[in-house]
Amino acid sequence: MQQGPTPARLLRLRDLLGVSRRTLRRWRLWWAEVFGRSSFWRAAGGRFSRPVERMQLPLSLLEAMGWKREQREALLRLLRFIAPVTTRPWLSSQPS
């Protein structure tokens, strides 16, 4: 998906995750546009020892959390990290 959502890639992800093409597009938009530009990300994104590429989210964030060593733990760390984003004020793309 890093090179974009081709029909074959969308079909594979849909089969792997059991979600619609529309849901996959919505998720991709959320990571790139909503989360990547959120005040939460602006405040928290600098915490990582190596740069996290906004246009490569969520993969770059997973990699920063140790995806290559321990996938399950990296995914859990990612979910804990983004948990505060579920509240509306963090989703604001306007600077505070």
C-alpha positions as CSV (number, residue, x, y, z in Angstrom):
1,M,0.0,0.0,0.0
2,Q,3.0,2.3,0.3
3,Q,2.9,2.8,-3.5
4,G,-0.9,3.4,-3.5
5,P,-4.0,1.3,-3.4
6,T,-4.1,-0.7,-6.7
7,P,-7.1,-3.0,-7.2
8,A,-4.9,-6.1,-6.5
9,R,-3.6,-4.6,-3.2
10,L,-7.0,-3.5,-2.1
11,L,-8.4,-7.0,-2.8
12,R,-5.6,-8.6,-0.8
13,L,-6.1,-6.3,2.1
14,R,-9.8,-6.7,2.0
15,D,-9.4,-10.5,2.1
16,L,-6.8,-10.3,4.9
17,L,-8.7,-7.9,7.1
18,G,-12.3,-8.7,6.1
19,V,-13.2,-5.0,5.4
20,S,-14.5,-3.2,2.3
21,R,-12.5,-1.2,-0.2
22,R,-14.3,1.9,1.1
23,T,-13.2,1.1,4.6
24,L,-9.6,0.7,3.5
25,R,-9.7,4.1,1.7
26,R,-11.2,5.7,4.8
27,W,-8.4,4.2,7.0
28,R,-5.7,5.4,4.6
29,L,-7.2,8.9,4.5
30,W,-7.5,9.0,8.3
31,W,-3.8,8.1,8.7
32,A,-2.5,10.5,6.1
33,E,-4.8,13.5,6.5
34,V,-6.5,13.3,9.9
35,F,-4.0,11.7,12.2
36,G,-0.9,12.9,10.4
37,R,-2.1,16.6,10.7
38,S,-3.6,16.4,14.1
39,S,-2.5,18.4,17.1
40,F,-1.9,15.1,18.9
41,W,0.7,14.0,16.2
42,R,2.3,17.5,16.2
43,A,2.8,17.2,19.9
44,A,3.7,13.5,20.2
45,G,5.5,12.8,16.9
46,G,8.8,14.2,18.0
47,R,9.1,11.7,20.8
48,F,10.7,9.0,18.7
49,S,14.4,8.5,18.4
50,R,14.2,8.1,14.7
51,P,12.0,10.2,12.4
52,V,8.5,8.9,11.6
53,E,7.4,9.8,8.1
54,R,3.9,11.2,8.1
55,M,3.2,10.1,4.6
56,Q,4.2,6.5,5.5
57,L,1.8,6.2,8.4
58,P,1.0,3.8,10.0
59,L,3.9,1.7,8.8
60,S,6.6,4.2,9.8
61,L,5.1,4.4,13.3
62,L,4.9,0.7,13.6
63,E,8.6,0.4,12.5
64,A,9.6,3.0,15.1
65,M,7.8,0.9,17.7
66,G,9.8,-2.3,16.9
67,W,7.7,-3.9,14.2
68,K,10.6,-5.8,12.7
69,R,11.5,-7.4,16.0
70,E,8.1,-8.1,17.6
71,Q,5.0,-7.4,15.6
72,R,2.4,-8.2,18.2
73,E,4.0,-5.9,20.8
74,A,4.6,-3.2,18.3
75,L,1.0,-3.2,17.3
76,L,-0.1,-3.1,21.0
77,R,2.2,-0.1,21.5
78,L,0.8,1.7,18.5
79,L,-2.8,1.1,19.7
80,R,-1.9,2.4,23.2
81,F,-0.1,5.4,21.7
82,I,-3.1,6.5,19.5
83,A,-5.7,5.8,22.2
84,P,-6.0,9.5,23.2
85,V,-6.9,10.3,19.6
86,T,-10.4,8.8,20.1
87,T,-11.4,12.1,21.8
88,R,-12.6,14.8,19.5
89,P,-10.3,17.7,20.6
90,W,-7.2,15.8,19.4
91,L,-8.6,15.5,15.9
92,S,-8.4,19.2,15.3
93,S,-6.0,20.0,12.5
94,Q,-5.9,23.6,13.5
95,P,-3.0,24.7,15.8
96,S,-4.1,25.4,19.3
